[in-house]
Amino acid sequence: MDEASVLLSLADRMLWIAALVAAPVLLASLAIGLVIGLVQAATSVNEQTLTFVPKLAAVAFVLVVFGASMMALVSDFMLDIFAEIARMGR
């Protein structure tokens, strides 16, 4: 396999890993924002700080629960990149 195809496959994997790492945080924030938005629409309470604290708590909870697996994905990819750099340097 030539170097260009290896770099393209690494770039493709990088995009997928970035999406996998960002998805739990973004989905939790989206879900909490949707619920709070529905409550605000139903009660006509339009306070901007009302959405911030629950989103912050949800993001912190997701990072505590999924943080280790997210970091494992990133570190495995980093090791693969360094191995590929070492292989190309030979």
SVG drawing of the C-alpha trace seen along z (x, -y; Angstrom):
<svg xmlns="http://www.w3.org/2000/svg" viewBox="-47 -35 61 37">
<polyline fill="none" stroke="black" stroke-width="0.4" points="0.0,0.0 1.4,-3.4 1.8,-6.3 -1.1,-8.4 -3.6,-5.6 -2.4,-5.0 -2.7,-8.7 -6.2,-8.8 -7.2,-5.8 -5.8,-7.5 -7.7,-10.7 -10.9,-8.7 -10.4,-6.9 -9.6,-10.2 -13.0,-11.7 -14.9,-8.6 -13.1,-8.7 -13.7,-12.4 -17.4,-11.7 -17.5,-8.8 -15.8,-10.9 -18.0,-13.9 -21.3,-12.1 -22.2,-11.2 -21.5,-14.7 -23.4,-16.3 -26.4,-13.9 -26.7,-14.4 -26.6,-18.2 -29.1,-18.0 -31.5,-15.9 -31.4,-18.1 -31.8,-21.2 -34.8,-19.7 -36.5,-18.8 -35.7,-22.1 -36.9,-23.9 -40.2,-22.0 -40.7,-22.9 -39.9,-26.5 -42.3,-26.6 -45.0,-25.0 -44.5,-27.3 -43.6,-30.5 -40.5,-30.8 -37.7,-32.1 -34.7,-32.1 -31.3,-31.6 -29.6,-30.3 -32.2,-27.6 -30.8,-25.6 -27.1,-26.0 -27.0,-24.2 -28.8,-21.0 -26.7,-20.8 -23.5,-21.3 -24.5,-18.6 -25.5,-16.2 -22.2,-16.8 -20.2,-16.2 -22.2,-13.0 -21.5,-11.8 -17.8,-12.6 -17.6,-10.7 -19.4,-7.6 -17.9,-7.5 -14.7,-9.4 -12.5,-6.4 -13.8,-4.7 -13.5,-8.0 -9.9,-8.4 -9.1,-4.8 -10.4,-5.4 -8.2,-8.4 -5.1,-6.8 -5.4,-3.7 -5.7,-5.9 -2.6,-7.8 -0.6,-4.6 -1.7,-3.5 -0.6,-6.9 2.8,-6.7 3.3,-3.1 2.4,-4.1 4.9,-7.1 7.6,-4.7 6.7,-2.2 6.9,-5.0 10.2,-6.2 11.9,-2.9"/>
</svg>
